[in-house]
């Protein structure tokens, strides 16, 4: 569902939409990891799911190409984030619905410096997106300063 939204947004912007390439991250953080801790140095982007009591958070530290999604509530929903580039899905990260986080970094995929990446976050239960929970942004992978890309 979220990749569909990513592909539609990218297509609407006039970019060619390629077939999705899904690479799963190999690292996951411990259950109940804090979502406010500093896990990397340098610029830091973040956003929350767009529900009335945000149940998910997505963080990005460009200097380490580190992204982390955390499920903030033990409510049966899972926080899911997708990271795309030029219409292609690169990663899907998922908090397990139990207050858990999932992370990827350079050891999983070195993101191109200076490039813009589409990022989305939403809450899922039984494979279905919770209406009004997804949010999106376009973030630049810049190691020196926090820069959003044009939307």
NUGU-495288 format. One line per field, with one value per residue: residue number from 1; residue in three letters; x, y, z of N, C-alpha, C, O, CB in turn. Coordinates in Angstrom, 2 decimals, padded with zeros to 5 digits. Glycine has a CB too. Layout:
! NUGU-495288
resi c(NUM; ...) .
resn c(ALA; ...) .
n_c1 c(X; ...) .
n_c2 c(Y; ...) .
n_c3 c(Z; ...) .
ca_c1 c(X; ...) .
ca_c2 c(Y; ...) .
ca_c3 c(Z; ...) .
c_c1 c(X; ...) .
c_c2 c(Y; ...) .
c_c3 c(Z; ...) .
o_c1 c(X; ...) .
o_c2 c(Y; ...) .
o_c3 c(Z; ...) .
cb_c1 c(X; ...) .
cb_c2 c(Y; ...) .
cb_c3 c(Z; ...) .
//
This chain:
! NUGU-495288
resi c(1; 2; 3; 4; 5; 6; 7; 8; 9; 10; 11; 12; 13; 14; 15; 16; 17; 18; 19; 20; 21; 22; 23; 24; 25; 26; 27; 28; 29; 30; 31; 32; 33; 34; 35; 36; 37; 38; 39; 40; 41; 42; 43; 44; 45; 46; 47; 48; 49; 50; 51; 52; 53; 54; 55; 56; 57; 58; 59; 60; 61; 62; 63; 64; 65; 66; 67; 68; 69; 70; 71; 72; 73; 74; 75; 76; 77; 78; 79; 80; 81; 82; 83; 84; 85; 86; 87; 88; 89; 90; 91; 92; 93; 94; 95; 96; 97; 98; 99; 100; 101; 102; 103; 104; 105; 106; 107; 108; 109; 110; 111; 112; 113; 114; 115; 116; 117; 118; 119; 120; 121; 122; 123; 124; 125; 126; 127; 128; 129; 130; 131; 132; 133; 134; 135; 136; 137; 138; 139; 140; 141; 142; 143; 144; 145; 146; 147; 148; 149; 150; 151) .
resn c(UNK; UNK; UNK; UNK; UNK; UNK; UNK; UNK; UNK; UNK; UNK; UNK; UNK; UNK; UNK; UNK; UNK; UNK; UNK; UNK; UNK; UNK; UNK; UNK; UNK; UNK; UNK; UNK; UNK; UNK; UNK; UNK; UNK; UNK; UNK; UNK; UNK; UNK; UNK; UNK; UNK; UNK; UNK; UNK; UNK; UNK; UNK; UNK; UNK; UNK; UNK; UNK; UNK; UNK; UNK; UNK; UNK; UNK; UNK; UNK; UNK; UNK; UNK; UNK; UNK; UNK; UNK; UNK; UNK; UNK; UNK; UNK; UNK; UNK; UNK; UNK; UNK; UNK; UNK; UNK; UNK; UNK; UNK; UNK; UNK; UNK; UNK; UNK; UNK; UNK; UNK; UNK; UNK; UNK; UNK; UNK; UNK; UNK; UNK; UNK; UNK; UNK; UNK; UNK; UNK; UNK; UNK; UNK; UNK; UNK; UNK; UNK; UNK; UNK; UNK; UNK; UNK; UNK; UNK; UNK; UNK; UNK; UNK; UNK; UNK; UNK; UNK; UNK; UNK; UNK; UNK; UNK; UNK; UNK; UNK; UNK; UNK; UNK; UNK; UNK; UNK; UNK; UNK; UNK; UNK; UNK; UNK; UNK; UNK; UNK; UNK) .
n_c1 c(000.82; 001.87; 004.10; 002.80; 001.69; 004.10; 005.11; 003.09; 003.26; 005.85; 005.60; 003.73; 005.28; 006.70; 008.78; 010.29; 008.90; 010.29; 010.53; 009.91; 012.60; 013.36; 015.12; 015.96; 016.79; 019.61; 020.04; 018.67; 017.28; 017.31; 014.46; 012.11; 013.75; 014.89; 013.34; 014.27; 016.95; 020.30; 021.67; 023.49; 025.92; 025.89; 023.70; 020.12; 017.11; 013.59; 010.32; 006.88; 004.25; 001.07; -001.22; -003.74; -002.57; 000.50; 001.85; 004.14; 007.58; 010.03; 013.44; 016.35; 019.78; 021.97; 024.86; 025.72; 024.17; 021.96; 018.84; 015.92; 013.02; 010.50; 008.09; 005.90; 003.96; 002.35; 000.03; -001.01; -000.74; 001.60; 004.46; 005.48; 007.93; 008.97; 011.55; 012.48; 013.86; 013.99; 011.57; 011.84; 011.51; 013.60; 014.04; 012.16; 011.14; 010.18; 008.60; 007.74; 005.23; 005.29; 006.52; 009.02; 012.02; 013.43; 016.40; 018.51; 021.76; 024.89; 026.21; 024.28; 023.30; 024.75; 023.78; 023.49; 025.39; 024.12; 021.82; 018.20; 015.70; 012.64; 010.56; 008.35; 005.92; 003.75; 000.97; 000.17; -002.13; -002.83; -001.96; -003.19; -003.36; -003.69; -006.08; -005.38; -002.91; -000.49; 002.45; 004.67; 007.84; 010.53; 013.82; 017.16; 020.27; 022.65; 025.68; 026.52; 024.62; 021.16; 018.85; 015.91; 014.31; 012.86; 009.30) .
n_c2 c(-001.19; 001.32; 001.50; 001.68; 004.23; 005.69; 005.12; 006.24; 008.96; 009.54; 009.02; 010.96; 013.19; 013.17; 011.43; 008.39; 005.24; 002.53; -001.06; -002.40; -002.88; -004.83; -004.81; -006.31; -005.14; -006.11; -005.79; -005.48; -003.72; -004.08; -005.23; -002.82; -000.59; 002.72; 005.54; 008.06; 008.23; 009.14; 007.74; 008.04; 010.31; 013.73; 015.30; 014.91; 013.56; 013.17; 011.71; 011.18; 008.68; 009.53; 009.42; 010.03; 009.64; 009.29; 006.26; 005.34; 005.94; 007.34; 007.58; 009.20; 009.26; 010.84; 010.84; 008.31; 006.80; 005.69; 004.38; 004.11; 002.54; 002.69; 001.08; 002.62; 001.98; -000.60; -001.87; -003.64; -002.79; -002.43; -000.52; 000.65; 001.43; 002.79; 003.16; 004.84; 005.42; 007.31; 006.18; 003.51; 000.96; 000.68; -000.19; -001.80; -001.33; -002.58; -002.18; -004.45; -004.31; -004.51; -002.56; -002.55; -001.88; -001.48; -001.37; -000.07; 000.39; 001.68; -000.77; -002.39; -001.06; 001.37; 004.53; 006.83; 009.79; 013.10; 012.59; 012.48; 010.92; 009.18; 008.81; 006.97; 006.43; 004.37; 002.80; -000.60; -003.31; -006.67; -006.77; -004.60; -001.15; 001.39; 003.78; 007.18; 007.17; 007.23; 008.98; 011.08; 012.07; 013.79; 013.27; 014.50; 012.89; 014.06; 014.54; 016.66; 018.66; 019.15; 018.65; 019.06; 017.80; 019.22; 018.98) .
n_c3 c(000.00; 000.88; -000.82; -003.21; -002.94; -002.88; -005.43; -007.03; -006.29; -007.19; -009.91; -010.57; -010.29; -012.58; -012.95; -014.08; -013.28; -011.82; -011.54; -008.28; -005.99; -003.43; -000.53; 002.38; 005.62; 007.63; 010.30; 013.56; 016.29; 019.88; 021.71; 022.74; 022.50; 023.07; 021.60; 021.65; 022.09; 021.14; 018.44; 016.49; 015.11; 013.83; 011.32; 011.77; 010.84; 011.41; 011.78; 012.66; 012.69; 011.31; 012.90; 015.50; 018.03; 017.89; 016.81; 015.66; 014.77; 012.63; 012.05; 010.70; 010.12; 008.26; 008.06; 008.76; 007.12; 008.39; 009.18; 011.16; 012.29; 014.72; 016.71; 018.76; 020.59; 022.45; 021.06; 019.26; 016.66; 013.96; 013.25; 010.16; 007.78; 004.65; 002.31; -000.49; -003.81; -006.67; -007.60; -006.94; -004.57; -001.88; 000.76; 003.31; 006.48; 009.67; 012.74; 015.27; 016.44; 019.12; 020.60; 019.48; 017.49; 014.20; 012.31; 009.73; 008.23; 006.88; 006.60; 005.59; 003.31; 001.37; 001.02; -001.67; -001.58; -001.24; -002.68; -002.97; -000.99; -000.87; 001.89; 003.92; 006.51; 008.41; 010.14; 010.66; 010.85; 010.93; 008.28; 007.09; 006.33; 008.74; 008.42; 007.76; 009.09; 007.79; 006.80; 004.92; 003.52; 001.84; 002.01; 002.02; 001.57; 003.19; 004.69; 006.25; 006.88; 007.82; 005.41; 003.63; 000.71; -002.29; -002.49) .
ca_c1 c(000.00; 002.69; 004.91; 001.90; 001.65; 005.41; 005.21; 002.17; 003.83; 007.00; 005.10; 003.08; 006.33; 007.29; 009.89; 009.94; 008.73; 010.91; 010.01; 010.47; 013.70; 013.21; 016.27; 015.63; 017.94; 020.08; 020.19; 017.47; 017.66; 016.69; 013.07; 011.90; 014.80; 014.42; 013.25; 014.82; 018.39; 021.13; 022.35; 024.50; 026.25; 025.59; 022.30; 019.11; 015.73; 012.64; 008.89; 005.99; 003.04; 000.16; -002.45; -004.01; -001.62; 001.48; 002.29; 005.38; 008.55; 011.10; 014.62; 017.40; 021.06; 022.66; 026.30; 025.91; 023.12; 021.22; 017.41; 015.33; 011.59; 010.12; 006.69; 005.92; 002.90; 002.02; -001.41; -001.39; -000.36; 003.03; 004.94; 006.21; 008.51; 009.52; 012.53; 012.56; 014.70; 013.64; 010.46; 012.15; 011.53; 014.90; 013.93; 010.94; 011.47; 008.95; 008.55; 006.91; 003.96; 005.50; 007.46; 010.33; 012.59; 014.26; 017.38; 019.54; 022.82; 025.81; 026.57; 023.22; 023.18; 025.34; 022.94; 024.29; 025.47; 023.50; 020.57; 016.96; 015.03; 011.26; 010.37; 006.97; 005.69; 002.34; 000.67; -000.51; -002.66; -003.28; -001.64; -003.96; -002.93; -004.63; -006.39; -004.87; -001.71; 000.76; 003.03; 005.80; 008.74; 011.66; 015.00; 018.44; 021.35; 023.75; 026.37; 026.92; 023.50; 019.82; 018.24; 014.79; 014.28; 011.57; 008.23) .
ca_c2 c(000.00; 002.51; 001.56; 002.17; 005.67; 006.18; 005.03; 007.20; 010.29; 009.68; 009.10; 012.25; 014.21; 013.08; 010.49; 007.04; 004.33; 001.25; -002.16; -002.32; -003.74; -004.88; -005.32; -006.28; -004.84; -007.28; -005.52; -005.07; -003.34; -004.85; -004.90; -001.70; 000.42; 004.09; 006.26; 009.40; 008.15; 009.50; 006.52; 008.40; 011.73; 014.49; 015.70; 013.93; 013.76; 012.25; 011.99; 010.24; 008.31; 010.68; 009.12; 011.00; 009.37; 008.63; 004.94; 004.98; 007.00; 007.03; 008.44; 009.06; 009.93; 010.73; 010.58; 006.85; 006.16; 004.88; 004.63; 003.25; 002.70; 002.13; 001.02; 003.31; 001.51; -002.03; -001.80; -004.57; -002.25; -002.43; 000.65; 000.23; 002.52; 002.43; 004.10; 004.68; 006.34; 007.33; 005.27; 002.12; 000.65; 000.17; -000.87; -001.79; -001.58; -002.82; -002.45; -005.67; -004.13; -004.77; -001.56; -002.85; -001.06; -002.14; -000.40; -000.41; 001.40; 001.48; -002.17; -002.99; -000.35; 002.70; 005.42; 007.81; 011.11; 014.20; 012.17; 012.59; 009.64; 009.21; 008.01; 006.94; 005.65; 004.13; 001.72; -001.73; -004.38; -007.76; -006.46; -003.47; 000.17; 002.17; 005.03; 008.44; 007.02; 007.32; 010.28; 010.93; 013.20; 013.53; 013.70; 014.44; 012.22; 015.02; 014.24; 017.86; 019.46; 018.59; 019.28; 018.40; 017.99; 019.76; 017.98) .
ca_c3 c(000.00; 000.94; -002.02; -004.24; -002.77; -003.27; -006.88; -007.61; -006.09; -008.05; -011.29; -010.72; -010.39; -013.91; -012.98; -014.50; -012.15; -012.08; -010.72; -006.94; -005.55; -001.98; 000.21; 003.80; 006.46; 008.37; 011.73; 014.30; 017.65; 020.95; 022.03; 023.65; 022.38; 023.21; 020.34; 021.83; 022.26; 019.99; 018.01; 015.49; 015.13; 012.63; 011.10; 012.18; 010.39; 012.03; 011.65; 013.34; 011.97; 011.32; 013.63; 016.58; 019.11; 017.03; 017.22; 015.00; 014.53; 011.69; 012.21; 009.68; 010.37; 006.98; 008.13; 008.85; 006.31; 009.34; 009.34; 012.17; 012.57; 016.02; 017.12; 020.05; 021.49; 022.44; 020.81; 018.20; 015.36; 013.64; 012.51; 008.97; 007.00; 003.36; 001.80; -001.93; -004.57; -008.09; -007.87; -006.56; -003.15; -001.46; 002.06; 004.12; 007.88; 010.41; 014.17; 015.34; 017.13; 020.54; 021.09; 018.91; 016.43; 013.20; 011.84; 008.74; 008.11; 005.75; 006.43; 004.78; 002.03; 001.39; 000.23; -002.41; -000.97; -001.95; -003.32; -002.20; -000.79; -000.39; 003.09; 004.41; 007.73; 008.68; 011.09; 010.05; 011.70; 010.08; 006.90; 006.57; 006.77; 009.53; 007.72; 008.32; 009.91; 007.03; 006.53; 004.03; 003.33; 000.95; 002.76; 001.30; 002.28; 003.30; 005.94; 006.99; 007.37; 007.63; 004.23; 002.99; -000.73; -002.74; -002.56) .
c_c1 c(000.87; 003.58; 004.06; 001.83; 002.97; 005.51; 004.29; 002.70; 004.98; 006.57; 004.46; 004.10; 007.07; 008.46; 009.40; 009.86; 009.30; 010.28; 010.67; 011.61; 013.66; 014.43; 015.96; 016.89; 018.33; 020.20; 018.87; 017.90; 016.90; 015.27; 013.02; 012.97; 014.19; 014.38; 013.82; 016.34; 019.10; 021.92; 023.42; 024.75; 025.82; 024.12; 021.34; 017.74; 014.84; 011.23; 008.12; 004.88; 002.01; -001.18; -002.59; -003.09; -000.47; 002.03; 003.59; 006.27; 009.62; 012.21; 015.62; 018.60; 021.90; 024.14; 026.62; 024.95; 022.27; 019.76; 016.87; 013.85; 011.30; 008.61; 006.65; 004.91; 002.69; 000.50; -001.88; -001.10; 001.15; 003.36; 005.77; 006.69; 009.03; 010.43; 012.68; 013.45; 014.34; 012.59; 010.69; 012.14; 012.88; 014.80; 012.53; 011.38; 010.17; 009.22; 007.51; 005.56; 004.08; 006.47; 008.86; 010.73; 013.31; 015.12; 018.13; 020.55; 023.72; 026.19; 025.51; 023.18; 023.78; 024.52; 023.80; 024.21; 024.82; 022.18; 019.38; 016.27; 013.62; 011.17; 008.90; 006.93; 004.18; 002.19; -000.17; -000.99; -003.25; -003.09; -002.37; -003.47; -004.04; -004.84; -005.86; -003.64; -000.43; 001.16; 004.23; 006.61; 009.76; 012.88; 016.25; 019.48; 022.58; 024.39; 026.63; 025.77; 022.18; 019.14; 017.07; 014.85; 012.93; 010.53; 007.28) .
c_c2 c(001.25; 002.62; 002.07; 003.69; 006.30; 006.19; 006.05; 008.62; 010.53; 009.82; 010.46; 013.37; 014.14; 012.13; 009.12; 006.14; 002.98; 000.19; -002.10; -003.32; -003.72; -005.55; -005.22; -006.01; -006.05; -007.03; -005.11; -004.73; -004.18; -004.37; -003.74; -000.63; 001.81; 004.77; 007.66; 009.39; 008.62; 008.27; 006.80; 009.90; 012.40; 014.85; 014.56; 014.37; 012.80; 012.66; 010.87; 009.82; 009.41; 010.37; 010.06; 010.83; 008.59; 007.32; 004.51; 006.19; 006.48; 008.05; 008.15; 009.91; 009.79; 010.36; 009.09; 006.08; 005.24; 005.33; 003.63; 003.57; 002.02; 002.15; 001.56; 002.78; 000.02; -002.16; -002.75; -004.06; -002.35; -001.15; 000.13; 001.45; 001.96; 003.55; 003.81; 005.72; 006.19; 006.28; 003.82; 001.99; 000.04; -000.68; -000.78; -002.20; -001.73; -003.02; -003.54; -005.50; -004.35; -003.76; -001.73; -001.86; -001.96; -001.06; -000.95; 000.72; 001.03; 000.03; -002.92; -002.39; 001.03; 003.59; 006.49; 009.18; 012.16; 013.87; 012.35; 011.23; 009.89; 008.31; 008.10; 006.14; 005.51; 002.98; 000.65; -002.69; -005.43; -007.43; -005.28; -002.16; 000.85; 003.50; 006.22; 008.28; 007.26; 008.77; 010.06; 012.22; 012.81; 014.14; 013.54; 013.76; 013.13; 014.84; 015.46; 018.70; 018.79; 019.36; 018.42; 018.69; 018.60; 018.65; 018.28) .
c_c3 c(000.00; -000.29; -003.17; -004.15; -003.22; -004.79; -007.55; -007.47; -007.04; -009.50; -011.54; -010.87; -011.72; -014.00; -013.45; -013.28; -012.55; -011.21; -009.35; -006.72; -004.04; -001.36; 001.68; 004.61; 007.29; 009.86; 012.33; 015.71; 018.66; 021.21; 023.01; 023.57; 022.43; 021.86; 020.47; 022.00; 020.98; 019.62; 016.97; 015.57; 013.83; 012.51; 011.42; 011.67; 011.18; 011.68; 012.34; 012.39; 012.22; 012.00; 014.83; 017.79; 018.48; 017.59; 016.58; 014.79; 013.58; 011.89; 011.10; 010.07; 009.10; 007.06; 008.20; 007.94; 007.17; 009.38; 010.34; 012.28; 013.89; 016.17; 018.54; 021.05; 021.35; 022.29; 019.72; 016.80; 015.19; 012.89; 011.34; 008.21; 005.69; 002.89; 000.32; -002.57; -006.04; -008.43; -007.50; -005.05; -002.81; -000.21; 002.59; 005.53; 008.66; 011.88; 014.37; 016.00; 018.62; 021.14; 020.53; 017.82; 015.43; 012.54; 010.65; 008.70; 006.94; 005.54; 005.61; 003.38; 002.20; 000.46; -000.43; -001.76; -001.87; -002.62; -002.38; -002.15; -000.28; 000.82; 003.51; 005.70; 007.90; 009.67; 010.40; 011.12; 010.78; 008.60; 006.30; 007.19; 007.58; 008.81; 008.48; 009.18; 009.12; 006.79; 005.62; 003.95; 002.27; 001.63; 001.90; 002.19; 002.25; 004.66; 006.81; 007.52; 007.04; 006.50; 003.76; 001.50; -001.12; -002.85; -003.67) .
o_c1 c(000.63; 003.80; 004.55; 001.91; 002.96; 005.96; 004.68; 002.62; 005.08; 007.12; 004.64; 003.82; 007.97; 009.09; 008.24; 010.66; 008.84; 009.58; 011.85; 011.57; 013.91; 014.72; 015.71; 017.94; 017.50; 020.43; 018.05; 018.79; 015.97; 014.94; 013.79; 013.09; 013.11; 015.30; 013.85; 016.95; 018.55; 022.76; 024.18; 023.91; 025.44; 023.36; 021.70; 017.26; 015.29; 010.97; 008.64; 004.59; 002.08; -002.18; -001.66; -002.86; -000.46; 002.59; 004.11; 005.79; 010.08; 011.95; 015.72; 018.48; 022.49; 024.63; 027.68; 024.91; 021.89; 019.47; 017.28; 013.47; 011.78; 007.95; 007.30; 005.00; 002.84; -000.21; -003.04; -001.22; 001.88; 002.61; 006.66; 005.93; 009.47; 010.13; 012.96; 013.76; 014.39; 012.71; 009.82; 012.70; 013.28; 015.40; 011.80; 011.93; 009.18; 009.98; 006.48; 004.81; 003.07; 007.18; 009.79; 009.91; 013.75; 014.63; 018.37; 020.25; 023.38; 026.47; 025.81; 023.04; 023.35; 024.55; 024.73; 023.14; 024.94; 021.48; 019.54; 016.26; 013.40; 011.65; 008.30; 007.79; 003.42; 003.15; -001.09; -000.36; -004.09; -003.93; -002.19; -003.21; -005.20; -003.89; -005.89; -003.32; 000.62; 000.32; 004.76; 006.12; 009.85; 012.98; 016.39; 019.56; 023.44; 023.72; 026.92; 025.93; 022.08; 018.88; 017.21; 015.39; 011.97; 010.84; 006.32) .
o_c2 c(002.16; 003.73; 002.82; 004.38; 007.34; 007.18; 006.67; 009.41; 011.60; 010.64; 011.04; 014.39; 014.94; 012.05; 008.76; 006.27; 002.36; 000.50; -001.79; -004.45; -002.68; -006.72; -004.12; -006.58; -006.91; -007.98; -004.46; -005.38; -004.90; -003.21; -003.68; 000.17; 002.04; 004.60; 008.39; 010.46; 008.52; 007.81; 005.90; 010.66; 011.74; 014.72; 013.39; 015.45; 011.73; 013.82; 009.77; 010.50; 010.13; 011.02; 010.81; 011.80; 007.36; 007.27; 003.44; 007.32; 005.34; 009.26; 007.02; 011.11; 008.73; 009.63; 008.66; 004.85; 004.15; 006.51; 002.47; 004.74; 000.93; 003.12; 001.01; 003.09; -000.55; -002.50; -002.67; -004.82; -002.36; -000.73; -000.71; 002.41; 000.81; 004.73; 002.68; 006.75; 005.09; 005.58; 002.99; 002.83; -000.98; -001.75; 000.18; -003.28; -001.07; -003.92; -003.53; -006.47; -004.38; -004.08; -001.11; -001.10; -003.06; 000.03; -002.16; 001.85; 000.19; -000.37; -003.96; -003.10; 001.78; 003.41; 007.00; 009.68; 012.11; 014.77; 012.38; 010.49; 010.70; 007.18; 009.17; 005.29; 006.42; 002.28; 000.96; -002.85; -005.11; -007.77; -004.98; -002.08; 000.87; 004.26; 006.25; 009.19; 007.49; 009.65; 008.95; 013.31; 011.65; 015.35; 012.57; 014.01; 012.99; 014.98; 015.32; 019.38; 017.98; 020.56; 017.22; 019.71; 018.50; 017.54; 017.54) .
o_c3 c(-000.80; -000.78; -004.01; -005.17; -003.87; -005.37; -008.54; -008.41; -007.64; -010.24; -012.61; -011.50; -011.97; -015.06; -013.25; -012.35; -013.51; -010.25; -009.24; -007.22; -003.43; -001.64; 002.18; 004.33; 007.60; 010.62; 011.68; 016.28; 018.31; 020.96; 023.97; 024.50; 021.89; 021.06; 019.49; 022.04; 019.88; 020.39; 016.60; 016.05; 012.87; 013.48; 011.36; 012.03; 011.58; 011.33; 012.57; 011.41; 013.22; 011.68; 015.13; 018.51; 018.53; 018.69; 016.91; 014.65; 013.70; 011.88; 010.62; 010.32; 008.88; 006.20; 007.73; 007.98; 006.75; 009.59; 010.38; 012.36; 014.16; 015.80; 019.43; 022.24; 020.27; 023.23; 019.30; 015.84; 016.18; 012.01; 011.51; 008.03; 005.61; 003.06; -000.08; -001.98; -006.60; -009.44; -007.74; -004.34; -003.37; -000.12; 002.36; 005.73; 008.34; 012.26; 013.68; 016.11; 019.33; 022.10; 021.04; 017.31; 015.77; 012.25; 010.56; 009.07; 006.12; 004.41; 005.02; 002.39; 003.07; -000.75; 000.18; -001.43; -003.09; -003.08; -001.16; -003.13; 000.63; 000.80; 003.47; 005.96; 007.57; 009.98; 009.65; 012.16; 009.93; 007.77; 005.12; 008.39; 007.15; 008.62; 009.71; 009.95; 009.71; 006.60; 005.56; 004.28; 001.87; 001.80; 001.16; 003.39; 001.38; 005.69; 008.00; 008.53; 006.12; 006.61; 003.54; 001.08; -000.36; -003.26; -003.88) .
cb_c1 c(-000.94; 003.54; 005.51; 000.48; 001.35; 006.53; 004.86; 000.79; 004.30; 007.94; 004.09; 002.18; 007.32; 007.71; 010.56; 010.97; 007.23; 012.43; 010.28; 009.38; 015.09; 011.93; 017.58; 014.98; 017.66; 021.41; 021.24; 016.37; 017.38; 017.52; 012.34; 011.82; 015.61; 015.30; 011.81; 014.19; 018.82; 022.06; 021.35; 024.04; 027.76; 026.01; 022.10; 019.09; 015.59; 012.83; 008.46; 005.40; 002.50; -000.08; -002.47; -005.45; -002.30; 002.62; 001.24; 005.10; 009.19; 010.59; 015.28; 016.87; 021.79; 022.53; 026.89; 025.74; 023.75; 021.86; 016.66; 016.03; 010.71; 010.79; 006.10; 005.68; 001.59; 002.53; -001.79; -002.82; -000.84; 003.42; 005.79; 005.33; 009.64; 008.40; 013.91; 011.19; 016.23; 014.89; 010.12; 013.51; 010.36; 015.86; 014.91; 009.81; 012.35; 008.22; 008.20; 007.66; 002.93; 006.03; 007.52; 010.34; 013.57; 013.38; 018.35; 018.92; 023.63; 027.06; 026.74; 021.86; 021.70; 026.86; 021.85; 023.81; 026.93; 024.43; 020.67; 016.01; 015.82; 010.25; 011.32; 006.01; 006.35; 001.58; -000.08; 000.42; -003.73; -004.75; -001.90; -005.47; -002.54; -004.11; -007.90; -005.94; -001.66; 000.63; 003.43; 005.33; 009.44; 011.43; 015.13; 018.92; 021.67; 023.25; 027.67; 027.74; 023.53; 018.98; 019.29; 013.42; 014.52; 011.73; 007.48) .
cb_c2 c(000.00; 002.51; 000.18; 001.55; 006.04; 005.33; 003.62; 007.09; 010.47; 008.50; 007.97; 012.53; 014.05; 014.42; 010.37; 006.48; 004.21; 001.31; -003.54; -002.57; -003.26; -005.63; -004.55; -007.60; -003.65; -007.71; -004.45; -006.18; -001.85; -004.76; -006.11; -002.21; 000.23; 004.88; 006.33; 010.05; 006.71; 010.72; 005.53; 007.99; 011.92; 013.73; 016.16; 013.76; 013.52; 012.21; 012.12; 010.86; 006.89; 011.15; 007.63; 010.87; 008.57; 009.55; 003.95; 004.32; 007.51; 007.02; 008.22; 009.48; 009.32; 012.01; 011.29; 006.39; 005.34; 004.96; 004.54; 003.42; 002.11; 002.92; -000.45; 004.76; 002.25; -002.75; -000.40; -004.89; -000.77; -003.69; 001.62; -000.67; 003.24; 002.16; 004.00; 004.74; 006.08; 007.11; 005.33; 001.68; -000.32; 001.33; -000.27; -002.77; -000.44; -004.03; -001.15; -006.71; -005.06; -006.20; -001.61; -004.26; 000.02; -002.92; -000.03; -000.67; 001.51; 002.28; -002.84; -002.81; -000.27; 002.67; 006.07; 007.89; 011.49; 014.71; 010.71; 013.66; 008.75; 008.76; 008.49; 006.32; 006.34; 003.82; 002.27; -002.45; -003.85; -008.07; -007.63; -003.66; 001.04; 002.39; 005.17; 009.09; 005.63; 006.59; 011.03; 010.52; 013.62; 014.15; 012.91; 015.87; 010.82; 016.49; 013.57; 018.71; 020.86; 018.67; 019.47; 018.87; 016.65; 020.48; 017.89) .
cb_c3 c(001.20; 002.21; -002.36; -004.10; -001.32; -002.65; -007.37; -006.96; -004.64; -007.88; -011.56; -009.54; -009.24; -014.35; -011.59; -015.52; -011.74; -011.84; -011.40; -005.92; -006.11; -001.59; -000.15; 004.25; 007.37; 007.83; 011.97; 014.29; 017.89; 022.23; 022.61; 025.04; 021.07; 024.17; 019.87; 023.03; 022.61; 020.30; 017.47; 014.05; 015.36; 011.42; 009.65; 013.72; 008.83; 013.56; 010.15; 014.63; 012.42; 009.91; 014.10; 017.02; 020.31; 016.76; 016.90; 013.68; 015.87; 010.22; 013.60; 008.28; 011.64; 006.25; 009.33; 010.30; 005.14; 010.75; 007.99; 013.54; 011.41; 017.17; 017.02; 019.84; 021.22; 023.75; 020.45; 018.32; 015.21; 012.79; 013.44; 008.06; 007.78; 002.32; 002.56; -002.54; -004.33; -008.93; -009.28; -007.13; -002.76; -001.23; 003.07; 003.53; 008.47; 009.84; 015.00; 016.06; 016.56; 020.75; 022.57; 018.35; 017.00; 012.15; 012.95; 007.33; 009.43; 005.97; 007.79; 005.47; 001.54; 000.95; 001.11; -003.86; -000.69; -002.97; -003.77; -002.82; 000.19; -001.50; 004.23; 003.35; 008.99; 007.38; 012.32; 009.07; 012.74; 010.36; 006.09; 006.86; 005.56; 010.99; 007.51; 009.12; 010.53; 005.71; 007.86; 002.64; 004.68; -000.50; 004.07; 000.89; 001.63; 003.09; 005.65; 006.11; 006.77; 008.95; 003.08; 003.60; -001.47; -004.10; -001.25) .
//
